[in-house]
């Protein structure tokens, strides 16, 4: 994925322009995406590279599809780096609900009654 982003960013950079800025103290600014049809993808690629170059990549995680998540990337900013889901209210709650349903089905199938309080 990073290789594709790097290629996309390099292509966007080739279509960018360095524009002189007439304001005092600023000689020039980079305008990313000068081709109208590719403006949005070029700027997204540039913003993604800028973002990835400023964050701790060990904190960049994927919401686990195999466990009911959506597969989107998210930045884990918890103190101990233990966040699992992109959003607990969405993917996390669905996964917890799914696990509870599976446990209940397994109990019914084996004839084991749940303990009080669980």
DSSP file (Angstrom, degrees, kcal/mol; ACC not computed):
  #  RESIDUE AA STRUCTURE BP1 BP2  ACC     N-H-->O    O-->H-N    N-H-->O    O-->H-N    TCO  KAPPA ALPHA  PHI   PSI    X-CA   Y-CA   Z-CA
    1    1 A X     >        0   0    0      0, 0.0     4,-2.3     0, 0.0     5,-0.2   0.000 360.0 360.0 360.0 -39.5    0.0    0.0    0.0
    2    2 A X  H  >  +     0   0    0      1,-0.2     4,-2.7     2,-0.2     5,-0.2   0.868 360.0  54.2 -66.9 -34.0    2.8    2.4    0.8
    3    3 A X  H  > S+     0   0    0      2,-0.2     4,-2.2     1,-0.2    -1,-0.2   0.918 109.4  47.6 -64.7 -41.6    4.4    1.7   -2.6
    4    4 A X  H  > S+     0   0    0      2,-0.2     4,-2.5     1,-0.2    -2,-0.2   0.904 112.6  49.1 -65.1 -40.5    1.2    2.6   -4.4
    5    5 A X  H  X S+     0   0    0     -4,-2.3     4,-2.9     2,-0.2    -2,-0.2   0.917 109.9  51.4 -64.7 -42.3    0.9    5.8   -2.3
    6    6 A X  H  X S+     0   0    0     -4,-2.7     4,-2.5     1,-0.2    -2,-0.2   0.908 111.9  46.8 -61.2 -42.2    4.5    6.7   -3.0
    7    7 A X  H  X S+     0   0    0     -4,-2.2     4,-2.2     2,-0.2    -1,-0.2   0.920 113.4  48.3 -64.8 -43.6    3.9    6.3   -6.8
    8    8 A X  H  X S+     0   0    0     -4,-2.5     4,-2.3     1,-0.2    -2,-0.2   0.897 112.5  49.2 -63.1 -41.0    0.6    8.3   -6.6
    9    9 A X  H  X S+     0   0    0     -4,-2.9     4,-2.8     2,-0.2    -2,-0.2   0.912 110.0  50.4 -66.0 -42.9    2.4   11.0   -4.6
   10   10 A X  H  X S+     0   0    0     -4,-2.5     4,-1.7     2,-0.2    -2,-0.2   0.894 111.3  49.0 -62.3 -39.8    5.3   11.2   -7.1
   11   11 A X  H  X S+     0   0    0     -4,-2.2     4,-0.9     2,-0.2    -1,-0.2   0.908 112.1  48.5 -65.4 -41.6    2.8   11.4  -10.0
   12   12 A X  H >< S+     0   0    0     -4,-2.3     3,-0.6     1,-0.2    21,-0.6   0.894 108.8  53.7 -64.8 -40.0    0.9   14.2   -8.2
   13   13 A X  H >< S+     0   0    0     -4,-2.8     3,-1.3     1,-0.2    -1,-0.2   0.865 103.1  57.1 -63.3 -35.4    4.2   16.0   -7.5
   14   14 A X  H 3< S+     0   0    0     -4,-1.7    -1,-0.2     1,-0.3    -2,-0.2   0.784 109.1  46.5 -65.8 -25.9    5.0   15.9  -11.2
   15   15 A X  T << S+     0   0    0     -4,-0.9    19,-1.2    -3,-0.6    -1,-0.3   0.304  97.2  98.6 -97.0   8.6    1.7   17.8  -11.8
   16   16 A X    <   -     0   0    0     -3,-1.3     2,-0.4    17,-0.2    16,-0.2  -0.452  59.6-146.0 -92.4 167.1    2.3   20.3   -9.1
   17   17 A X  E     -A   31   0A   0     14,-2.3    14,-3.3    -2,-0.1     2,-0.7  -0.990  12.8-134.4-137.5 144.0    3.6   23.8   -9.5
   18   18 A X  E     -A   30   0A   0     -2,-0.4     2,-0.4    12,-0.2    12,-0.2  -0.881  32.4-164.9 -94.5 115.6    5.8   26.1   -7.4
   19   19 A X  E     -A   29   0A   0     10,-3.1    10,-2.5    -2,-0.7     2,-0.2  -0.874  20.6-118.6-110.8 131.6    4.0   29.5   -7.5
   20   20 A X  E     -A   28   0A   0     -2,-0.4     2,-0.5     8,-0.2     8,-0.3  -0.451  25.9-148.5 -65.8 135.9    5.6   32.8   -6.5
   21   21 A X        -     0   0    0      6,-1.6     5,-0.2     5,-0.2    -1,-0.0  -0.939   6.1-155.6-111.2 121.7    3.8   34.3   -3.5
   22   22 A X        +     0   0    0     -2,-0.5     2,-0.1     3,-0.1    -1,-0.1   0.517  60.2 109.2 -76.1  -4.7    3.7   38.1   -3.5
   23   23 A X  S >  S-     0   0    0      1,-0.1     3,-1.6     3,-0.1    -2,-0.1  -0.463  81.4 -97.5 -75.0 145.3    3.2   38.3    0.3
   24   24 A X  T 3  S+     0   0    0      1,-0.2    -1,-0.1    -2,-0.1     3,-0.1  -0.333 106.7  18.0 -61.1 138.0    6.2   39.5    2.4
   25   25 A X  T 3  S+     0   0    0      1,-0.1     2,-0.5    -3,-0.1    -1,-0.2   0.364 107.8  89.1  84.1  -4.9    8.3   36.7    4.0
   26   26 A X    <   +     0   0    0     -3,-1.6    -5,-0.2    -5,-0.2    -3,-0.1  -0.954  46.9 178.6-128.3 113.8    6.9   34.1    1.6
   27   27 A X        -     0   0    0     -2,-0.5    -6,-1.6     1,-0.3     2,-0.3   0.882  65.9 -13.8 -81.6 -39.3    8.8   33.5   -1.6
   28   28 A X  E     -A   20   0A   0     -8,-0.3     2,-0.3    -6,-0.0    -1,-0.3  -0.982  53.3-149.3-158.2 162.4    6.8   30.7   -3.1
   29   29 A X  E     -A   19   0A   0    -10,-2.5   -10,-3.1    -2,-0.3     2,-0.5  -0.987  24.4-117.3-139.0 150.8    4.2   28.0   -2.3
   30   30 A X  E     -A   18   0A   0     -2,-0.3     2,-0.7   -12,-0.2   -12,-0.2  -0.757  20.5-159.5 -89.8 126.3    3.6   24.6   -3.7
   31   31 A X  E     -A   17   0A   0    -14,-3.3   -14,-2.3    -2,-0.5     2,-0.4  -0.920  11.8-156.1-106.7 109.5    0.3   24.1   -5.4
   32   32 A X        +     0   0    0     -2,-0.7    11,-0.1   -16,-0.2   -16,-0.1  -0.705  66.5  24.8 -88.5 132.5   -0.5   20.4   -5.5
   33   33 A X        +     0   0    0    -21,-0.6    -1,-0.2    -2,-0.4   -17,-0.2   0.964  54.6 167.8  83.3  78.5   -2.9   19.2   -8.2
   34   34 A X        +     0   0    0    -19,-1.2     2,-0.7   -22,-0.2   -18,-0.1   0.572  57.1  87.3 -97.6 -11.3   -2.8   21.5  -11.2
   35   35 A X  S >  S-     0   0    0      1,-0.2     3,-1.6   -20,-0.1     4,-0.4  -0.813  73.9-146.2 -88.6 115.5   -4.7   19.2  -13.5
   36   36 A X  G >  S+     0   0    0     -2,-0.7     3,-1.0     1,-0.3     4,-0.3   0.842  95.4  51.8 -53.0 -41.2   -8.5   19.8  -12.9
   37   37 A X  G 3  S+     0   0    0      1,-0.2    -1,-0.3     2,-0.1     4,-0.2   0.742 118.5  37.8 -69.2 -21.6   -9.6   16.2  -13.4
   38   38 A X  G <> S+     0   0    0     -3,-1.6     4,-2.4     1,-0.1     5,-0.3   0.205  82.6 110.0-113.7  13.8   -7.0   14.9  -10.9
   39   39 A X  H <> S+     0   0    0     -3,-1.0     4,-2.3    -4,-0.4     5,-0.2   0.932  80.7  43.4 -57.4 -51.9   -7.2   17.7   -8.4
   40   40 A X  H  > S+     0   0    0     -4,-0.3     4,-2.5     2,-0.2     5,-0.2   0.951 116.2  45.0 -65.3 -51.2   -8.8   15.7   -5.6
   41   41 A X  H  > S+     0   0    0     -4,-0.2     4,-2.3     1,-0.2    -1,-0.2   0.896 114.2  50.6 -61.2 -37.6   -6.7   12.5   -6.0
   42   42 A X  H  X S+     0   0    0     -4,-2.4     4,-2.2     1,-0.2    -1,-0.2   0.930 112.8  45.0 -64.4 -44.5   -3.5   14.5   -6.2
   43   43 A X  H  X S+     0   0    0     -4,-2.3     4,-2.5    -5,-0.3    -2,-0.2   0.862 112.1  52.4 -69.7 -34.5   -4.3   16.5   -3.1
   44   44 A X  H  X S+     0   0    0     -4,-2.5     4,-2.6    -5,-0.2    -1,-0.2   0.923 110.1  48.4 -64.8 -43.6   -5.4   13.4   -1.2
   45   45 A X  H  X S+     0   0    0     -4,-2.3     4,-2.2    -5,-0.2    -2,-0.2   0.917 113.3  47.6 -62.0 -43.4   -2.1   11.7   -2.0
   46   46 A X  H  X S+     0   0    0     -4,-2.2     4,-2.3     1,-0.2    -2,-0.2   0.915 113.0  47.7 -64.4 -43.6   -0.1   14.7   -1.0
   47   47 A X  H  X S+     0   0    0     -4,-2.5     4,-2.6     2,-0.2    -2,-0.2   0.881 110.7  52.4 -65.6 -38.1   -2.1   15.0    2.3
   48   48 A X  H  X S+     0   0    0     -4,-2.6     4,-2.8     2,-0.2    -2,-0.2   0.916 110.7  46.8 -64.5 -43.3   -1.7   11.3    3.0
   49   49 A X  H  X S+     0   0    0     -4,-2.2     4,-1.6     2,-0.2    -2,-0.2   0.913 112.9  49.3 -65.3 -42.2    2.1   11.5    2.6
   50   50 A X  H  < S+     0   0    0     -4,-2.3     4,-0.4     2,-0.2    -2,-0.2   0.927 113.3  47.3 -61.8 -44.5    2.3   14.6    4.8
   51   51 A X  H >X S+     0   0    0     -4,-2.6     3,-1.6     1,-0.2     4,-0.7   0.944 111.8  49.0 -61.2 -49.8    0.2   12.9    7.5
   52   52 A X  H 3< S+     0   0    0     -4,-2.8     3,-0.3     1,-0.3    -1,-0.2   0.769 107.0  56.6 -65.0 -25.2    2.2    9.7    7.4
   53   53 A X  T 3< S+     0   0    0     -4,-1.6    -1,-0.3     1,-0.2    -2,-0.2   0.560 110.2  45.2 -82.3  -6.2    5.5   11.6    7.6
   54   54 A X  T <4 S+     0   0    0     -3,-1.6     2,-0.3    -4,-0.4    -2,-0.2   0.454 102.3  71.7-114.6  -2.6    4.4   13.3   10.8
   55   55 A X  S  < S-     0   0    0     -4,-0.7     2,-0.8    -3,-0.3     5,-0.0  -0.765  86.6-103.6-115.4 160.6    2.9   10.4   12.9
   56   56 A X    >   -     0   0    0     -2,-0.3     3,-2.3     1,-0.2     4,-0.3  -0.728  30.7-152.9 -77.6 109.5    4.3    7.4   14.7
   57   57 A X  G >  S+     0   0    0     -2,-0.8     3,-1.2     1,-0.3    -1,-0.2   0.694  89.9  70.1 -64.0 -18.8    3.5    4.6   12.2
   58   58 A X  G 3  S+     0   0    0      1,-0.2    -1,-0.3    -3,-0.0    -2,-0.0   0.700  96.9  54.8 -69.4 -15.7    3.4    2.0   15.0
   59   59 A X  G <  S+     0   0    0     -3,-2.3    17,-3.4     2,-0.1     2,-0.6   0.483  84.6  97.7 -92.5  -4.9    0.2    3.8   16.1
   60   60 A X  E <   +B   75   0B   0     -3,-1.2     2,-0.3    -4,-0.3    15,-0.2  -0.768  57.0 172.0 -86.8 119.4   -1.4    3.4   12.7
   61   61 A X  E     -B   74   0B   0     13,-3.0    13,-2.5    -2,-0.6     2,-0.5  -0.801  31.7-124.0-128.5 166.2   -3.7    0.3   12.8
   62   62 A X  E     -B   73   0B   0     -2,-0.3     2,-0.4    11,-0.2    11,-0.2  -0.941  29.9-117.4-112.0 130.3   -6.3   -1.5   10.7
   63   63 A X        -     0   0    0      9,-2.9     8,-0.8    -2,-0.5     2,-0.6  -0.548  45.5-109.4 -64.2 121.0   -9.8   -2.1   12.1
   64   64 A X    > > -     0   0    0     20,-0.7     5,-3.1    -2,-0.4     3,-0.9  -0.384  33.1-172.5 -70.1 107.7   -9.8   -6.0   12.1
   65   65 A X  G > 5S+     0   0    0     -2,-0.6     3,-2.1     1,-0.2    -1,-0.2   0.884  84.7  60.8 -62.1 -40.5  -12.2   -7.3    9.4
   66   66 A X  G 3 5S+     0   0    0      1,-0.3    -1,-0.2     2,-0.1    -2,-0.1   0.723 107.6  46.2 -62.3 -20.8  -11.8  -10.9   10.6
   67   67 A X  G < 5S-     0   0    0     -3,-0.9    -1,-0.3     0, 0.0    -2,-0.2   0.146 134.9 -83.2-108.4  18.1  -13.3   -9.8   13.9
   68   68 A X  T < 5S+     0   0    0     -3,-2.1    -3,-0.2     1,-0.2    -2,-0.1   0.511  87.2 133.6  97.3   5.1  -16.2   -7.8   12.5
   69   69 A X      < -     0   0    0     -5,-3.1    -1,-0.2     1,-0.1    -5,-0.1  -0.170  62.8-117.4 -81.8-179.5  -14.3   -4.5   11.8
   70   70 A X        -     0   0    0      2,-0.1    -6,-0.1    -2,-0.0     3,-0.1   0.610  38.1-120.2 -97.6 -14.6  -14.5   -2.4    8.7
   71   71 A X        +     0   0    0     -8,-0.8    -7,-0.1     1,-0.3     2,-0.1   0.459  64.3 139.8  88.6   0.3  -10.8   -2.6    7.5
   72   72 A X        -     0   0    0    -10,-0.1    -9,-2.9     1,-0.1    -1,-0.3  -0.399  54.8-112.2 -75.8 155.6  -10.3    1.1    7.7
   73   73 A X  E     +B   62   0B   0    -11,-0.2     2,-0.3    -3,-0.1   -11,-0.2  -0.606  38.2 177.0 -82.3 147.1   -7.1    2.6    9.0
   74   74 A X  E     -B   61   0B   0    -13,-2.5   -13,-3.0    -2,-0.2     2,-0.6  -0.983  31.2-118.3-146.7 158.7   -7.1    4.5   12.3
   75   75 A X  E     -B   60   0B   0     -2,-0.3     2,-0.9   -15,-0.2   -15,-0.2  -0.877  23.6-144.0-100.4 117.2   -4.6    6.3   14.5
   76   76 A X        +     0   0    0    -17,-3.4    10,-0.0    -2,-0.6    -2,-0.0  -0.710  27.4 167.9 -83.4 106.5   -4.4    4.7   18.0
   77   77 A X        +     0   0    0     -2,-0.9    -1,-0.1     3,-0.0     2,-0.0   0.205  30.9 126.9-105.6  14.8   -3.8    7.6   20.3
   78   78 A X  S >  S-     0   0    0      1,-0.1     3,-0.7   -19,-0.1     5,-0.0  -0.361  72.0-114.1 -68.5 155.4   -4.4    5.7   23.5
   79   79 A X  T 3  S+     0   0    0      1,-0.2    -1,-0.1     2,-0.1    -3,-0.0   0.897 114.2  32.4 -58.4 -44.0   -1.7    5.9   26.1
   80   80 A X  T 3  S-     0   0    0      0, 0.0    -1,-0.2     0, 0.0    -2,-0.0   0.372 107.1-118.4 -99.5   6.0   -0.8    2.2   26.0
   81   81 A X  S <  S+     0   0    0     -3,-0.7    -2,-0.1     1,-0.1    -5,-0.1   0.838  72.4 130.3  67.4  34.1   -1.6    1.7   22.3
   82   82 A X        +     0   0    0      2,-0.0    -1,-0.1     0, 0.0     2,-0.0   0.346  21.3 130.4-104.7   6.6   -4.3   -0.9   22.9
   83   83 A X        -     0   0    0      1,-0.1    -7,-0.1    -5,-0.0     3,-0.1  -0.372  29.1-180.0 -63.9 138.3   -7.2    0.5   20.8
   84   84 A X        +     0   0    0      1,-0.1   -20,-0.7   -23,-0.0     2,-0.3   0.732  55.5  50.3-109.3 -31.8   -8.7   -2.3   18.6
   85   85 A X  S    S-     0   0    0    -22,-0.1     3,-0.3     1,-0.1    -1,-0.1  -0.761  71.5-128.2-116.7 154.5  -11.4   -0.7   16.6
   86   86 A X  S    S+     0   0    0      1,-0.3     2,-0.3    -2,-0.3    -1,-0.1   0.904 105.3   3.8 -63.8 -39.8  -11.8    2.4   14.5
   87   87 A X    >>> -     0   0    0      1,-0.1     5,-1.8   -13,-0.0     3,-0.9  -0.933  61.6-153.3-148.4 121.8  -14.8    3.3   16.6
   88   88 A X  I 34>S+     0   0    0     -2,-0.3     5,-1.9    -3,-0.3     6,-0.1   0.866  97.9  59.6 -61.9 -35.8  -16.1    1.4   19.6
   89   89 A X  I 345S+     0   0    0      3,-0.2    -1,-0.2     4,-0.1     0, 0.0   0.758 121.5  21.6 -66.2 -24.1  -19.6    2.7   19.0
   90   90 A X  I <>5S+     0   0    0     -3,-0.9     4,-2.1     3,-0.1     5,-0.2   0.746 136.2  16.6-105.9 -85.0  -19.7    1.1   15.5
   91   91 A X  I  X5S+     0   0    0     -4,-0.6     4,-2.2     1,-0.2    -3,-0.2   0.889 127.2  50.1 -63.8 -42.5  -17.2   -1.8   14.8
   92   92 A X  I  ><S+     0   0    0     -5,-1.8     4,-2.4     2,-0.2    -1,-0.2   0.918 111.6  47.3 -64.2 -44.4  -16.4   -2.6   18.4
   93   93 A X  H  ><S+     0   0    0     -5,-1.9     4,-2.4    -6,-0.3    -1,-0.2   0.893 112.2  50.3 -65.2 -40.0  -20.0   -2.8   19.5
   94   94 A X  H  X S+     0   0    0     -4,-2.1     4,-2.4     2,-0.2    -1,-0.2   0.912 111.4  48.2 -64.5 -41.9  -21.0   -5.0   16.5
   95   95 A X  H  X S+     0   0    0     -4,-2.2     4,-2.4     2,-0.2    -2,-0.2   0.912 112.1  48.8 -66.3 -41.9  -18.1   -7.3   17.2
   96   96 A X  H  X S+     0   0    0     -4,-2.4     4,-2.2     2,-0.2    -2,-0.2   0.916 112.3  48.9 -62.9 -42.7  -19.0   -7.6   20.9
   97   97 A X  H  X S+     0   0    0     -4,-2.4     4,-2.3     1,-0.2    -2,-0.2   0.905 110.9  50.4 -62.8 -42.1  -22.6   -8.2   20.0
   98   98 A X  H  X S+     0   0    0     -4,-2.4     4,-2.3     1,-0.2    -2,-0.2   0.906 110.5  49.1 -63.5 -42.9  -21.6  -10.9   17.6
   99   99 A X  H  X S+     0   0    0     -4,-2.4     4,-2.4     2,-0.2    -1,-0.2   0.895 110.3  51.2 -64.7 -39.6  -19.4  -12.6   20.1
  100  100 A X  H  X S+     0   0    0     -4,-2.2     4,-2.4     2,-0.2    -2,-0.2   0.924 110.2  49.1 -62.7 -44.7  -22.2  -12.6   22.7
  101  101 A X  H  X S+     0   0    0     -4,-2.3     4,-2.4     1,-0.2    -2,-0.2   0.909 111.0  50.4 -61.0 -42.8  -24.6  -14.1   20.2
  102  102 A X  H  X S+     0   0    0     -4,-2.3     4,-2.3     2,-0.2    -2,-0.2   0.902 110.2  49.6 -63.2 -41.4  -22.0  -16.8   19.4
  103  103 A X  H  X S+     0   0    0     -4,-2.4     4,-2.3     2,-0.2    -2,-0.2   0.918 111.1  49.5 -63.3 -43.1  -21.5  -17.6   23.1
  104  104 A X  H  X S+     0   0    0     -4,-2.4     4,-2.3     2,-0.2    -2,-0.2   0.911 111.4  48.7 -63.4 -42.2  -25.2  -17.9   23.7
  105  105 A X  H  X S+     0   0    0     -4,-2.4     4,-2.5     1,-0.2    -1,-0.2   0.910 110.7  50.9 -63.3 -41.8  -25.7  -20.2   20.7
  106  106 A X  H  X S+     0   0    0     -4,-2.3     4,-1.8     1,-0.2     6,-0.3   0.899 109.9  50.0 -63.9 -40.1  -22.8  -22.4   21.9
  107  107 A X  H  X>S+     0   0    0     -4,-2.3     5,-1.4     1,-0.2     4,-1.3   0.918 111.9  47.7 -63.9 -43.3  -24.3  -22.7   25.3
  108  108 A X  H  <5S+     0   0    0     -4,-2.3    -2,-0.2     1,-0.2    -1,-0.2   0.894 111.1  51.7 -64.2 -39.2  -27.7  -23.7   23.9
  109  109 A X  H  <5S+     0   0    0     -4,-2.5    -1,-0.2     1,-0.2    -2,-0.2   0.840 117.0  38.2 -68.0 -32.8  -26.1  -26.2   21.6
  110  110 A X  H  <5S-     0   0    0     -4,-1.8    -1,-0.2    -5,-0.2    -2,-0.2   0.559 107.4-122.8 -94.7  -9.4  -24.2  -27.8   24.5
  111  111 A X  T  <5 +     0   0    0     -4,-1.3     2,-0.5     1,-0.3    -3,-0.2   0.638  61.3 145.4  77.8  13.7  -27.0  -27.5   27.0
  112  112 A X      < -     0   0    0     -5,-1.4     2,-0.3    -6,-0.3    -1,-0.3  -0.735  43.1-139.7 -86.0 127.2  -24.8  -25.5   29.4
  113  113 A X        -     0   0    0     -2,-0.5     2,-0.0    -3,-0.1    -5,-0.0  -0.654  25.4-105.7 -86.6 144.8  -26.8  -22.9   31.3
  114  114 A X        -     0   0    0     -2,-0.3     2,-0.1     1,-0.1    -1,-0.1  -0.349  34.4-111.7 -68.2 147.6  -25.1  -19.5   31.8
  115  115 A X    >   -     0   0    0      1,-0.1     3,-1.7     3,-0.1     2,-0.1  -0.396  44.7 -86.5 -71.8 155.2  -23.8  -18.7   35.3
  116  116 A X  T 3  S+     0   0    0      1,-0.3    -1,-0.1     2,-0.1     0, 0.0  -0.428 114.1  20.1 -63.9 133.9  -25.5  -16.0   37.2
  117  117 A X  T 3         0   0    0     -2,-0.1    -1,-0.3    -3,-0.1    -2,-0.0   0.469 360.0 360.0  87.6   1.7  -24.1  -12.6   36.3
  118  118 A X    <         0   0    0     -3,-1.7    -2,-0.1     0, 0.0    -3,-0.1   0.432 360.0 360.0-117.4 360.0  -22.5  -13.5   33.0
